[in-house]
């Protein structure tokens, strides 16, 4: 079976192939070696050990015909479960999810639920939301993740989910594909979403953690939205500029987010 050549998502330079049909145990062992320190490997091993191997085999059998050769930009690349679980251990460690008492977590743009799988392995209660896609739903079922079919749209409040959350995450997210097709989201679009999350979906105290995707220009240039990162700093968020990460803590930022939104309106 041939695989698509892609840059490693596991913290190691070089390239790895996507291998969604490889024996789960062998693939997990292979990927574990790419993680750079023992804490990350412990998070990874605990998550892998929580997964039902028979369900993985059934998943691989169902999608076998479409997983023989996975293009690097396809949704099917996320069927390489060990690879993408390893990709998500870094934010899990940053958020200390391996050391904290059980939290209520909302994961926006949850995809195939690799991050919720890690959260649940450490006893956290997770709701994942995303648009409809059958492979994603089956992966969520495999992990036992509560996945809701729900998109995120510019200037549209997120519908109630039955409870509020200690932590709201969105990792490697793009919303502009599902908005009004006028291009990438503006700062105002992001501010509306963050204000809605703070006012209607986040507990106090609580945390919002966003890892941005890079914007891509026609000439191949890629970059994080600098205007959004500057706005985040202005409202009191902690920003990791090289990685495009925004962390907002409530109640610390509530007043400044509301004031900035009023000033821009």
TORVEXFI-569258 format. One record per residue (C-alpha): x, z, y; residue in three letters. Coordinates in steps of 0.001 Angstrom, whole numbers, plus 500000, padded with zeros to 6 digits. Layout:
<vexvos>
XZYALA...
</vexvos>
This chain:
<vexvos>
500000500000500000UNK501347499080503410UNK500950501406506378UNK500872500926510134UNK504065501875511926UNK503319504566514491UNK505313507103516456UNK505226510515514819UNK502490512833516064UNK504109515802514355UNK506833516694516809UNK509661514641515269UNK511196511526516733UNK511072508263514848UNK508166506706512991UNK505773507572510207UNK503313505479508255UNK499656506406508075UNK498955507110504393UNK495267508101504160UNK495042507311500437UNK498131509188499276UNK497613512230497037UNK496565515003499421UNK499032517605498125UNK501973515217498195UNK501070513950501655UNK500673517502502965UNK504121518466501651UNK505632515343503165UNK504116516032506580UNK504958519748506570UNK508619518858506724UNK508108517196510112UNK507008520434511788UNK509855521968513785UNK509434525715513225UNK508126528220510696UNK505152529409512717UNK503765525878512935UNK504379525399509236UNK502500528623508456UNK499490527500510500UNK499618524147508759UNK499901525595505242UNK497009527991505769UNK494816525129506966UNK495802522821504124UNK495106525565501574UNK491586526016502974UNK490591522403502192UNK488662521451499039UNK490809518924497164UNK487837517496495255UNK486108516717498547UNK489255514985499780UNK489325512816496651UNK485664511880497090UNK486356511008500745UNK489307508814499757UNK487274507054497072UNK484432506337499489UNK486686504842502153UNK489343503351499861UNK488523499702500628UNK488911500168504386UNK491944502462504206UNK494362500165502375UNK495930498975505619UNK495168501009508729UNK495726499416512163UNK497351501838514632UNK494438501675517092UNK491625501967514545UNK489326504924514035UNK490323504859510350UNK493818506137511162UNK492266509612511438UNK491548509549507705UNK495197510544507151UNK494077514167507195UNK497435515970506719UNK499072513871509447UNK496449514688512073UNK496092518334511090UNK499834518636511738UNK499297516944515090UNK496861519702516082UNK498888522766515065UNK500723522696518406UNK497652523443520574UNK496461525957517968UNK499773527815518292UNK499785527550522095UNK496301529112522170UNK497413531809519662UNK494515530975517363UNK496514532270514407UNK496755535721516024UNK493390536269517717UNK490140537838516556UNK487395535299515731UNK486300533244518733UNK483365530949519438UNK484975527561520122UNK483514524285521393UNK485684521242520640UNK484719518216522768UNK485527514786521350UNK486174516416518004UNK486705513146516129UNK487406513824512458UNK487601517591513151UNK491284518189512428UNK491504520831515170UNK488291522644514129UNK489629522700510552UNK492601524715511796UNK490384527014513853UNK488107527716510904UNK491051528456508612UNK491751531436510910UNK488157532648511001UNK486995531129514281UNK483453529776514687UNK483530526154515838UNK481066523555517078UNK482469520032517416UNK480762517315519455UNK481385513575519521UNK479614510227519417UNK478314508886516100UNK480834507486513659UNK480309507770509915UNK483923508418508911UNK484141511223511482UNK480945512805510202UNK482144512664506596UNK485456514253507552UNK483589517042509341UNK481436517565506252UNK484602517698504133UNK485983520489506349UNK482613522235506647UNK482607521834510446UNK479395522073512479UNK479463518664514150UNK476828517628516684UNK476192514037517731UNK476639514334521476UNK478498512191523964UNK479951513230527316UNK478898511139530299UNK479926511164533940UNK477740513387536137UNK475406514286533247UNK475202517966532242UNK476024518715528629UNK472889519729526789UNK472642523360525608UNK474257524065522236UNK472507527339521421UNK475288529650522488UNK478209530031524874UNK481863529823523904UNK485035531845524397UNK487157528697524324UNK486314525071525110UNK488850522457524047UNK489208518713524430UNK492360517258522906UNK493584513697523583UNK490271512760525142UNK488921509674526889UNK485428509740528349UNK485432506531530376UNK484481504366527383UNK481154506194527225UNK480472506488530949UNK479149503773533220UNK481940501290532517UNK483351501533536041UNK486803502383534765UNK488584505677534261UNK486848508848535352UNK487423509986538928UNK488448513507539860UNK484820514100540859UNK483679513157537335UNK486102515642535792UNK485190518325538323UNK481492517898537491UNK482197518352533777UNK484418521389534307UNK481910523007536656UNK479101522406534141UNK481178523895531317UNK482052526971533384UNK478506527571534615UNK476536526744531468UNK478685526791528337UNK481643529156528774UNK481604532904528344UNK483218535175530923UNK486065535712530333UNK486771532351528754UNK489232529464528668UNK489042525688528996UNK491936523749527446UNK492223519984528018UNK494943517670526704UNK494610514377528541UNK495208510930527166UNK497461508692529186UNK495965505966531328UNK497113502497530343UNK497677499685532816UNK497614495958532051UNK501419495808532326UNK501780498434529599UNK502510501336531934UNK501153504679530685UNK500730507841532730UNK498621510971533066UNK496080511094535897UNK498176512646538664UNK495204513146541021UNK493415515147538334UNK496503517252537606UNK496951517982541331UNK493262518963541580UNK493674521269538604UNK496630523009540235UNK494642523374543462UNK491797525212541690UNK494181527588539942UNK494677525974536545UNK497942526132534644UNK499231522572534264UNK501867521218531913UNK502809518051533768UNK504950516334531095UNK502226516750528438UNK499133516354530616UNK497676519752529662UNK495225521666531844UNK494343525301531090UNK491656527014533176UNK490786530697532824UNK487411532095533881UNK486601534053536004UNK489935533298537738UNK489076529689538675UNK485265529878538997UNK485149530358542769UNK487800527749543550UNK486231525116541243UNK482843525616542938UNK484339525582546427UNK486375522430545792UNK483316520672544358UNK481250521601547436UNK484008520350549748UNK484124516955548013UNK480350516446548023UNK
</vexvos>
